Amino acid sequence: ATKDFHIDPGDHFSGTPDYSSSWPPHCVSGTPGADFHPSLETRRQSRRCSTRVPTPE
């Protein structure tokens, strides 16, 4: 499983997305949309990779 997150406003977020280079807001850091689904089994992962979560300045 992979996890994706973006800081709002993401540089590719758009109110009128073209779904090629712009998208509606998604996977916004700190929201449920950036989390794994609650029923996904994460305790038995064979490998965990993590990145630093960017913080707004």
PDB file with one MODEL, atoms N, CA, C and O in Angstrom:
MODEL        1
ATOM      1  N   ALA A   1       0.847  -1.181   0.000  1.00  0.00           N
ATOM      2  CA  ALA A   1       0.000   0.000   0.000  1.00  0.00           C
ATOM      3  C   ALA A   1       0.885   1.234   0.000  1.00  0.00           C
ATOM      4  O   ALA A   1       1.966   1.240   0.588  1.00  0.00           O
ATOM      5  N   THR A   2       0.423   2.250  -0.650  1.00  0.00           N
ATOM      6  CA  THR A   2       1.138   3.515  -0.650  1.00  0.00           C
ATOM      7  C   THR A   2       0.254   4.587  -0.033  1.00  0.00           C
ATOM      8  O   THR A   2      -0.971   4.467  -0.004  1.00  0.00           O
ATOM      9  N   LYS A   3       0.889   5.622   0.452  1.00  0.00           N
ATOM     10  CA  LYS A   3       0.168   6.714   1.082  1.00  0.00           C
ATOM     11  C   LYS A   3       0.584   8.006   0.393  1.00  0.00           C
ATOM     12  O   LYS A   3       1.767   8.233   0.138  1.00  0.00           O
ATOM     13  N   ASP A   4      -0.387   8.838   0.100  1.00  0.00           N
ATOM     14  CA  ASP A   4      -0.149  10.083  -0.613  1.00  0.00           C
ATOM     15  C   ASP A   4      -0.704  11.220   0.232  1.00  0.00           C
ATOM     16  O   ASP A   4      -1.750  11.065   0.862  1.00  0.00           O
ATOM     17  N   PHE A   5      -0.027  12.351   0.254  1.00  0.00           N
ATOM     18  CA  PHE A   5      -0.565  13.514   0.959  1.00  0.00           C
ATOM     19  C   PHE A   5      -0.042  14.782   0.307  1.00  0.00           C
ATOM     20  O   PHE A   5       1.046  14.807  -0.270  1.00  0.00           O
ATOM     21  N   HIS A   6      -0.836  15.822   0.412  1.00  0.00           N
ATOM     22  CA  HIS A   6      -0.481  17.121  -0.154  1.00  0.00           C
ATOM     23  C   HIS A   6      -0.823  18.204   0.851  1.00  0.00           C
ATOM     24  O   HIS A   6      -1.765  18.057   1.629  1.00  0.00           O
ATOM     25  N   ILE A   7      -0.070  19.284   0.843  1.00  0.00           N
ATOM     26  CA  ILE A   7      -0.377  20.453   1.655  1.00  0.00           C
ATOM     27  C   ILE A   7      -1.360  21.311   0.856  1.00  0.00           C
ATOM     28  O   ILE A   7      -1.142  21.571  -0.327  1.00  0.00           O
ATOM     29  N   ASP A   8      -2.432  21.745   1.498  1.00  0.00           N
ATOM     30  CA  ASP A   8      -3.419  22.591   0.840  1.00  0.00           C
ATOM     31  C   ASP A   8      -2.983  24.044   0.942  1.00  0.00           C
ATOM     32  O   ASP A   8      -2.702  24.475   2.061  1.00  0.00           O
ATOM     33  N   PRO A   9      -2.901  24.828  -0.101  1.00  0.00           N
ATOM     34  CA  PRO A   9      -3.335  24.457  -1.439  1.00  0.00           C
ATOM     35  C   PRO A   9      -2.214  23.767  -2.208  1.00  0.00           C
ATOM     36  O   PRO A   9      -1.100  24.285  -2.286  1.00  0.00           O
ATOM     37  N   GLY A  10      -2.499  22.631  -2.759  1.00  0.00           N
ATOM     38  CA  GLY A  10      -1.510  21.929  -3.563  1.00  0.00           C
ATOM     39  C   GLY A  10      -1.261  22.680  -4.858  1.00  0.00           C
ATOM     40  O   GLY A  10      -2.166  23.330  -5.382  1.00  0.00           O
ATOM     41  N   ASP A  11      -0.049  22.597  -5.379  1.00  0.00           N
ATOM     42  CA  ASP A  11       0.257  23.343  -6.599  1.00  0.00           C
ATOM     43  C   ASP A  11      -0.468  22.794  -7.821  1.00  0.00           C
ATOM     44  O   ASP A  11      -0.498  23.441  -8.868  1.00  0.00           O
ATOM     45  N   HIS A  12      -1.050  21.607  -7.695  1.00  0.00           N
ATOM     46  CA  HIS A  12      -1.814  21.069  -8.818  1.00  0.00           C
ATOM     47  C   HIS A  12      -3.311  20.982  -8.505  1.00  0.00           C
ATOM     48  O   HIS A  12      -4.057  20.358  -9.260  1.00  0.00           O
ATOM     49  N   PHE A  13      -3.764  21.599  -7.404  1.00  0.00           N
ATOM     50  CA  PHE A  13      -5.189  21.657  -7.082  1.00  0.00           C
ATOM     51  C   PHE A  13      -5.852  22.739  -7.935  1.00  0.00           C
ATOM     52  O   PHE A  13      -5.268  23.791  -8.193  1.00  0.00           O
ATOM     53  N   SER A  14      -7.074  22.462  -8.364  1.00  0.00           N
ATOM     54  CA  SER A  14      -7.798  23.438  -9.174  1.00  0.00           C
ATOM     55  C   SER A  14      -9.295  23.295  -8.945  1.00  0.00           C
ATOM     56  O   SER A  14      -9.792  22.189  -8.733  1.00  0.00           O
ATOM     57  N   GLY A  15     -10.006  24.406  -8.988  1.00  0.00           N
ATOM     58  CA  GLY A  15     -11.462  24.383  -8.938  1.00  0.00           C
ATOM     59  C   GLY A  15     -12.061  23.902 -10.250  1.00  0.00           C
ATOM     60  O   GLY A  15     -13.213  23.469 -10.295  1.00  0.00           O
ATOM     61  N   THR A  16     -11.277  23.980 -11.311  1.00  0.00           N
ATOM     62  CA  THR A  16     -11.692  23.490 -12.633  1.00  0.00           C
ATOM     63  C   THR A  16     -10.578  22.593 -13.179  1.00  0.00           C
ATOM     64  O   THR A  16      -9.884  22.973 -14.122  1.00  0.00           O
ATOM     65  N   PRO A  17     -10.405  21.406 -12.592  1.00  0.00           N
ATOM     66  CA  PRO A  17      -9.289  20.536 -12.972  1.00  0.00           C
ATOM     67  C   PRO A  17      -9.421  20.004 -14.397  1.00  0.00           C
ATOM     68  O   PRO A  17     -10.524  19.801 -14.904  1.00  0.00           O
ATOM     69  N   ASP A  18      -8.260  19.782 -15.031  1.00  0.00           N
ATOM     70  CA  ASP A  18      -8.258  19.153 -16.354  1.00  0.00           C
ATOM     71  C   ASP A  18      -7.914  17.660 -16.259  1.00  0.00           C
ATOM     72  O   ASP A  18      -7.925  16.964 -17.274  1.00  0.00           O
ATOM     73  N   TYR A  19      -7.611  17.166 -15.063  1.00  0.00           N
ATOM     74  CA  TYR A  19      -7.294  15.756 -14.796  1.00  0.00           C
ATOM     75  C   TYR A  19      -6.096  15.264 -15.599  1.00  0.00           C
ATOM     76  O   TYR A  19      -5.945  14.066 -15.835  1.00  0.00           O
ATOM     77  N   SER A  20      -5.261  16.185 -16.008  1.00  0.00           N
ATOM     78  CA  SER A  20      -4.002  15.857 -16.650  1.00  0.00           C
ATOM     79  C   SER A  20      -2.863  16.474 -15.850  1.00  0.00           C
ATOM     80  O   SER A  20      -1.939  15.776 -15.434  1.00  0.00           O
ATOM     81  N   SER A  21      -2.933  17.779 -15.639  1.00  0.00           N
ATOM     82  CA  SER A  21      -1.926  18.458 -14.822  1.00  0.00           C
ATOM     83  C   SER A  21      -2.537  19.143 -13.612  1.00  0.00           C
ATOM     84  O   SER A  21      -1.812  19.648 -12.755  1.00  0.00           O
ATOM     85  N   SER A  22      -3.859  19.166 -13.530  1.00  0.00           N
ATOM     86  CA  SER A  22      -4.531  19.741 -12.361  1.00  0.00           C
ATOM     87  C   SER A  22      -5.648  18.804 -11.909  1.00  0.00           C
ATOM     88  O   SER A  22      -6.260  18.103 -12.714  1.00  0.00           O
ATOM     89  N   TRP A  23      -5.898  18.813 -10.595  1.00  0.00           N
ATOM     90  CA  TRP A  23      -6.844  17.883  -9.978  1.00  0.00           C
ATOM     91  C   TRP A  23      -7.615  18.613  -8.891  1.00  0.00           C
ATOM     92  O   TRP A  23      -7.151  19.634  -8.384  1.00  0.00           O
ATOM     93  N   PRO A  24      -8.805  18.095  -8.520  1.00  0.00           N
ATOM     94  CA  PRO A  24      -9.482  18.672  -7.357  1.00  0.00           C
ATOM     95  C   PRO A  24      -8.666  18.345  -6.108  1.00  0.00           C
ATOM     96  O   PRO A  24      -7.858  17.416  -6.137  1.00  0.00           O
ATOM     97  N   PRO A  25      -8.854  19.083  -5.013  1.00  0.00           N
ATOM     98  CA  PRO A  25      -8.120  18.754  -3.782  1.00  0.00           C
ATOM     99  C   PRO A  25      -8.318  17.285  -3.398  1.00  0.00           C
ATOM    100  O   PRO A  25      -9.433  16.765  -3.442  1.00  0.00           O
ATOM    101  N   HIS A  26      -7.223  16.628  -3.023  1.00  0.00           N
ATOM    102  CA  HIS A  26      -7.263  15.209  -2.645  1.00  0.00           C
ATOM    103  C   HIS A  26      -6.089  14.918  -1.716  1.00  0.00           C
ATOM    104  O   HIS A  26      -5.048  15.570  -1.803  1.00  0.00           O
ATOM    105  N   CYS A  27      -6.255  13.948  -0.834  1.00  0.00           N
ATOM    106  CA  CYS A  27      -5.182  13.496   0.058  1.00  0.00           C
ATOM    107  C   CYS A  27      -4.527  14.669   0.792  1.00  0.00           C
ATOM    108  O   CYS A  27      -3.302  14.734   0.890  1.00  0.00           O
ATOM    109  N   VAL A  28      -5.338  15.589   1.303  1.00  0.00           N
ATOM    110  CA  VAL A  28      -4.805  16.765   1.987  1.00  0.00           C
ATOM    111  C   VAL A  28      -4.255  16.356   3.348  1.00  0.00           C
ATOM    112  O   VAL A  28      -4.959  15.737   4.146  1.00  0.00           O
ATOM    113  N   SER A  29      -3.002  16.698   3.612  1.00  0.00           N
ATOM    114  CA  SER A  29      -2.335  16.351   4.868  1.00  0.00           C
ATOM    115  C   SER A  29      -3.177  16.781   6.062  1.00  0.00           C
ATOM    116  O   SER A  29      -3.701  17.894   6.097  1.00  0.00           O
ATOM    117  N   GLY A  30      -3.303  15.878   7.048  1.00  0.00           N
ATOM    118  CA  GLY A  30      -4.055  16.176   8.258  1.00  0.00           C
ATOM    119  C   GLY A  30      -5.544  15.930   8.142  1.00  0.00           C
ATOM    120  O   GLY A  30      -6.290  16.229   9.075  1.00  0.00           O
ATOM    121  N   THR A  31      -6.004  15.382   6.999  1.00  0.00           N
ATOM    122  CA  THR A  31      -7.415  15.058   6.828  1.00  0.00           C
ATOM    123  C   THR A  31      -7.573  13.550   6.660  1.00  0.00           C
ATOM    124  O   THR A  31      -6.602  12.861   6.345  1.00  0.00           O
ATOM    125  N   PRO A  32      -8.781  13.029   6.864  1.00  0.00           N
ATOM    126  CA  PRO A  32      -8.993  11.588   6.674  1.00  0.00           C
ATOM    127  C   PRO A  32      -8.630  11.112   5.270  1.00  0.00           C
ATOM    128  O   PRO A  32      -8.281   9.945   5.093  1.00  0.00           O
ATOM    129  N   GLY A  33      -8.704  11.986   4.271  1.00  0.00           N
ATOM    130  CA  GLY A  33      -8.361  11.596   2.910  1.00  0.00           C
ATOM    131  C   GLY A  33      -6.902  11.224   2.723  1.00  0.00           C
ATOM    132  O   GLY A  33      -6.555  10.589   1.726  1.00  0.00           O
ATOM    133  N   ALA A  34      -6.043  11.601   3.653  1.00  0.00           N
ATOM    134  CA  ALA A  34      -4.620  11.271   3.564  1.00  0.00           C
ATOM    135  C   ALA A  34      -4.280  10.007   4.352  1.00  0.00           C
ATOM    136  O   ALA A  34      -3.132   9.562   4.341  1.00  0.00           O
ATOM    137  N   ASP A  35      -5.259   9.429   5.030  1.00  0.00           N
ATOM    138  CA  ASP A  35      -5.031   8.235   5.847  1.00  0.00           C
ATOM    139  C   ASP A  35      -5.332   6.965   5.063  1.00  0.00           C
ATOM    140  O   ASP A  35      -6.033   6.994   4.052  1.00  0.00           O
ATOM    141  N   PHE A  36      -4.784   5.842   5.550  1.00  0.00           N
ATOM    142  CA  PHE A  36      -5.188   4.550   5.014  1.00  0.00           C
ATOM    143  C   PHE A  36      -6.632   4.286   5.412  1.00  0.00           C
ATOM    144  O   PHE A  36      -7.093   4.779   6.441  1.00  0.00           O
ATOM    145  N   HIS A  37      -7.341   3.517   4.610  1.00  0.00           N
ATOM    146  CA  HIS A  37      -8.705   3.120   4.961  1.00  0.00           C
ATOM    147  C   HIS A  37      -8.641   2.330   6.264  1.00  0.00           C
ATOM    148  O   HIS A  37      -7.741   1.508   6.434  1.00  0.00           O
ATOM    149  N   PRO A  38      -9.585   2.562   7.199  1.00  0.00           N
ATOM    150  CA  PRO A  38      -9.529   1.898   8.509  1.00  0.00           C
ATOM    151  C   PRO A  38      -9.523   0.372   8.439  1.00  0.00           C
ATOM    152  O   PRO A  38      -8.994  -0.273   9.345  1.00  0.00           O
ATOM    153  N   SER A  39     -10.091  -0.220   7.399  1.00  0.00           N
ATOM    154  CA  SER A  39     -10.119  -1.683   7.330  1.00  0.00           C
ATOM    155  C   SER A  39      -8.867  -2.275   6.685  1.00  0.00           C
ATOM    156  O   SER A  39      -8.738  -3.497   6.614  1.00  0.00           O
ATOM    157  N   LEU A  40      -7.944  -1.439   6.216  1.00  0.00           N
ATOM    158  CA  LEU A  40      -6.703  -1.946   5.637  1.00  0.00           C
ATOM    159  C   LEU A  40      -5.806  -2.474   6.746  1.00  0.00           C
ATOM    160  O   LEU A  40      -5.526  -1.764   7.712  1.00  0.00           O
ATOM    161  N   GLU A  41      -5.360  -3.701   6.616  1.00  0.00           N
ATOM    162  CA  GLU A  41      -4.482  -4.327   7.605  1.00  0.00           C
ATOM    163  C   GLU A  41      -3.068  -3.789   7.403  1.00  0.00           C
ATOM    164  O   GLU A  41      -2.424  -4.101   6.401  1.00  0.00           O
ATOM    165  N   THR A  42      -2.582  -2.984   8.346  1.00  0.00           N
ATOM    166  CA  THR A  42      -1.245  -2.399   8.219  1.00  0.00           C
ATOM    167  C   THR A  42      -0.240  -3.010   9.192  1.00  0.00           C
ATOM    168  O   THR A  42       0.953  -2.723   9.089  1.00  0.00           O
ATOM    169  N   ARG A  43      -0.679  -3.836  10.123  1.00  0.00           N
ATOM    170  CA  ARG A  43       0.246  -4.399  11.119  1.00  0.00           C
ATOM    171  C   ARG A  43       1.181  -5.436  10.531  1.00  0.00           C
ATOM    172  O   ARG A  43       2.241  -5.692  11.102  1.00  0.00           O
ATOM    173  N   ARG A  44       0.823  -6.043   9.405  1.00  0.00           N
ATOM    174  CA  ARG A  44       1.639  -7.123   8.850  1.00  0.00           C
ATOM    175  C   ARG A  44       2.419  -6.690   7.614  1.00  0.00           C
ATOM    176  O   ARG A  44       2.769  -7.529   6.783  1.00  0.00           O
ATOM    177  N   GLN A  45       2.690  -5.435   7.482  1.00  0.00           N
ATOM    178  CA  GLN A  45       3.467  -4.960   6.343  1.00  0.00           C
ATOM    179  C   GLN A  45       4.882  -5.506   6.429  1.00  0.00           C
ATOM    180  O   GLN A  45       5.463  -5.581   7.512  1.00  0.00           O
ATOM    181  N   SER A  46       5.434  -5.888   5.283  1.00  0.00           N
ATOM    182  CA  SER A  46       6.798  -6.404   5.278  1.00  0.00           C
ATOM    183  C   SER A  46       7.827  -5.278   5.209  1.00  0.00           C
ATOM    184  O   SER A  46       8.988  -5.483   5.563  1.00  0.00           O
ATOM    185  N   ARG A  47       7.423  -4.113   4.767  1.00  0.00           N
ATOM    186  CA  ARG A  47       8.356  -2.995   4.657  1.00  0.00           C
ATOM    187  C   ARG A  47       7.594  -1.697   4.909  1.00  0.00           C
ATOM    188  O   ARG A  47       6.482  -1.505   4.418  1.00  0.00           O
ATOM    189  N   ARG A  48       8.207  -0.827   5.670  1.00  0.00           N
ATOM    190  CA  ARG A  48       7.613   0.489   5.904  1.00  0.00           C
ATOM    191  C   ARG A  48       8.605   1.548   5.478  1.00  0.00           C
ATOM    192  O   ARG A  48       9.763   1.539   5.895  1.00  0.00           O
ATOM    193  N   CYS A  49       8.153   2.438   4.667  1.00  0.00           N
ATOM    194  CA  CYS A  49       8.953   3.583   4.249  1.00  0.00           C
ATOM    195  C   CYS A  49       8.175   4.817   4.649  1.00  0.00           C
ATOM    196  O   CYS A  49       6.956   4.868   4.488  1.00  0.00           O
ATOM    197  N   SER A  50       8.854   5.783   5.155  1.00  0.00           N
ATOM    198  CA  SER A  50       8.153   7.013   5.510  1.00  0.00           C
ATOM    199  C   SER A  50       8.978   8.202   5.064  1.00  0.00           C
ATOM    200  O   SER A  50      10.199   8.131   4.922  1.00  0.00           O
ATOM    201  N   THR A  51       8.280   9.277   4.854  1.00  0.00           N
ATOM    202  CA  THR A  51       8.935  10.516   4.478  1.00  0.00           C
ATOM    203  C   THR A  51       8.557  11.574   5.489  1.00  0.00           C
ATOM    204  O   THR A  51       7.578  11.435   6.222  1.00  0.00           O
ATOM    205  N   ARG A  52       9.334  12.614   5.520  1.00  0.00           N
ATOM    206  CA  ARG A  52       9.033  13.716   6.419  1.00  0.00           C
ATOM    207  C   ARG A  52       7.765  14.385   5.923  1.00  0.00           C
ATOM    208  O   ARG A  52       7.626  14.669   4.734  1.00  0.00           O
ATOM    209  N   VAL A  53       6.849  14.633   6.830  1.00  0.00           N
ATOM    210  CA  VAL A  53       5.621  15.333   6.469  1.00  0.00           C
ATOM    211  C   VAL A  53       5.928  16.819   6.421  1.00  0.00           C
ATOM    212  O   VAL A  53       6.325  17.401   7.431  1.00  0.00           O
ATOM    213  N   PRO A  54       5.749  17.444   5.256  1.00  0.00           N
ATOM    214  CA  PRO A  54       6.041  18.871   5.178  1.00  0.00           C
ATOM    215  C   PRO A  54       5.068  19.679   6.031  1.00  0.00           C
ATOM    216  O   PRO A  54       3.899  19.318   6.169  1.00  0.00           O
ATOM    217  N   THR A  55       5.554  20.753   6.588  1.00  0.00           N
ATOM    218  CA  THR A  55       4.707  21.618   7.398  1.00  0.00           C
ATOM    219  C   THR A  55       4.628  22.982   6.746  1.00  0.00           C
ATOM    220  O   THR A  55       5.613  23.462   6.187  1.00  0.00           O
ATOM    221  N   PRO A  56       3.464  23.610   6.812  1.00  0.00           N
ATOM    222  CA  PRO A  56       3.345  24.943   6.213  1.00  0.00           C
ATOM    223  C   PRO A  56       4.262  25.935   6.915  1.00  0.00           C
ATOM    224  O   PRO A  56       4.464  25.850   8.127  1.00  0.00           O
ATOM    225  N   GLU A  57       4.809  26.863   6.165  1.00  0.00           N
ATOM    226  CA  GLU A  57       5.696  27.869   6.753  1.00  0.00           C
ATOM    227  C   GLU A  57       4.919  29.068   7.206  1.00  0.00           C
ATOM    228  O   GLU A  57       5.500  30.019   7.728  1.00  0.00           O
TER     229      GLU A  57
ENDMDL
END
